[in-house]
Amino acid sequence: MKVGPVARKLLSLCLTVYFIAVHSPLYADIYNGERLNIDGDARLKLIAIDELPLDTGTKLPELNYSETILGIWATWQQSDNIRYKAWLKTEFRNYTTNEQANRYRFVDEFIFHELSVEYSNLFDGFVDVKVGRFPLYYGHGLLILESSPLDAERSYGFNGIKTRFKFEQFNLDLMGLYGSKEDPLIINNKHKKIPLVESDEEGFVAYLTNKSQANKNQANKDQPWLPKDLYYMYKHEQPRFGRGDIYFHTLGFIVEESVGDGFTAYWELAGQRGHRSGGGDTKGWLSDSMLTYAWSDLSWKPELFVGNYYLTGDDPSTETEEGWHGLWARWPQSSYLLVWQFIPKIGEWSNLNWTRVGARFKPSELSSFEISFGPVKAPEKGPGGGNDRGDLLILLYKQQLSKKLSVALRTEFLESGDYHPEEGNLSWETRVDFKYSF
């Protein structure tokens, strides 16, 4: 889509105002009252992606674009037990290559990431209830995090109701969730014709969090390796990708524990079973493990880590679908290059066995650096006939430039293996993310 002179002037004006703002000494919130708080942020992302091999056996064309995201959120504390929350965002993009992909015009869409009411400490402090639309995050976000897989930036909010039962040693969250192609909390002129999801979906989640382990108190020391989290998730997806309705049951746990001085171990394991309405069973496994050693007494707070992320793939010679299904977690997770590779099933994390080693540093209280490297394999063979997706290098640097302004620089390199038709192809992605909070 070609950008007209009016749009270019509006973009220039927006960016000018943005950069004036980020260099100004404005440190006040929009409004901070006794019961009402209003805050906001502006983000500018610059993204460049080299030709990336996809699971289809083709390549993603070179992409260079900028993305501007504006957000505002408000909290109204009606009483000690009732609180209203709203989070409204808009985004637009400008492509320098493949301009036909640009279906995001200047301020043509507003989406509520959150529009909810919270009732807290009901029944003598035993129950909290949240109703409406709200973000969710559990564990490393590998099963539930975002609600718009076709563009993870568009919305993090889930429509539903969440009830928390607060016991002495644990919390139990019960949630009913649903998503729709025609989401009522999207305000636009419908020109994009891009839904948040490919099909309507609904689900139920029961999530148990062990508070004694989170607090690292004596109860946890007496019961080492007690699970941090236990969960059950049910999801129904209506037909998408040309296949019938599918029903999933997922059961899993998370263990996180200190293992001697400086060592921390993390492991999430989940099993999945389901079926399609037209016949056929599904099953899959997820395992995410990480071992970290930290020198907390040293000035740069260095950490070394080794991790493995395993997701089953589908064996085409069987009638059962063995590939892992990502439920509500089709966001980039730990790699932007990998999430693109699942096109046309964008973000369908599956068929992955990724081992990496890395290090983290904090040169100052305002900066951090992380590097990791490792081979990415696939349990099932790809379009190139092999199981080697390639070797992945990730570099991430974050810097707090002022009280309100921060920047993150991320670069990834992937040298493809025999999983892809073109072995030895070097792909890369770089993104610069400026964020200003006001």
Buried (B, 14 or more C-beta within 10 A) or exposed (E): EEBEEEBEEBBEEBBEEBEEBBEEEEEEEEEEEEEEBBBBBBBBBBBBBBBBBBBBEBBBEBBBBBBBBBBBBBBBBEEEEEBBBBBBBBBBBBBEEEEEEBBBBBBBBBBBBBBBBBBBEEEEEEBBEBBBBBBBEBBBBBBBBBBBBBBBBBBBBBBBBBBBBBEEEBBBBEBBBBBBBEBEBBEBEEEBEBBBBBBBBBBBBBBBBBBBBBEEEEBBEEEEEBBBBBBEBBBBBBBBEEEBBBBBBBBBBBBBBEEEEBEBBBBBBBBBEBBBEEEBEBBBBBBBBBBBBBEEEEEBBBBBBBBBBBBBBBBEEEEEBBBBBBBBBBBBBBBBBBBBBBBEBBBBBBBBBBBBEBBBBBEEEEBBBBBBBBBBBBBBBBBBEBBBBBBBBBBBBBBBBEEBBBBBBBBBBBBBBBBBBEBEBEBBBBBBBBBBBB
